[in-house]
Amino acid sequence: MRYVFNTSSQGETEQVGSCFSGVLVPGDVVAMYGELGAGKTAFVRGVICGLGLDVPVSSPTFSIVNEYHCPLGRVAHFDMYRISSEEELYGTGFYDYLDGKNILLMEWSENIPFAVDEDAIRVTITKGEGDDRRIEVESPRELKF
């Protein structure tokens, strides 16, 4: 299934992320794609807010993973920008989160194609002019936004 959203501000991108949070369940892996500044972190910020948390959300570029605890359970927000091998990915503890109890949100998934399962939900954010963004969500299951 494929869904497309167009936004014209960071706030609208966050709003789409918030709506998207309503379709997530423990065990979901969300592989995010997009160039630097595309809005991946804004989208995640919306997801976290939509899951009921009012906390600061930033990209975990140096820590690799930030954890959030919400009513649905633990959410792991990964930034794979600096990851280039399966050995490096293993060292982050990534595979420990794939126990079906967590929701994973992974920025820069293009850097770890070997770890993105066919069951993953893929979110691609493309920059347009100014603050315009195109958000494409591809899912192996039907999502009800």
Secondary structure, DSSP 8 states (H G I E B T S, - for coil): -EEEEEESSHHHHHHHHHHHHTT--TT-EEEEE--TTSSHHHHHHHHHHHTT--------TTTSEEEEEETTEEEEEEE-TT--SHHHHHHTTGGGG-SSS-EEEEETGGG-GGG--TTSEEEEEEE-STT-EEEEEE-SS----
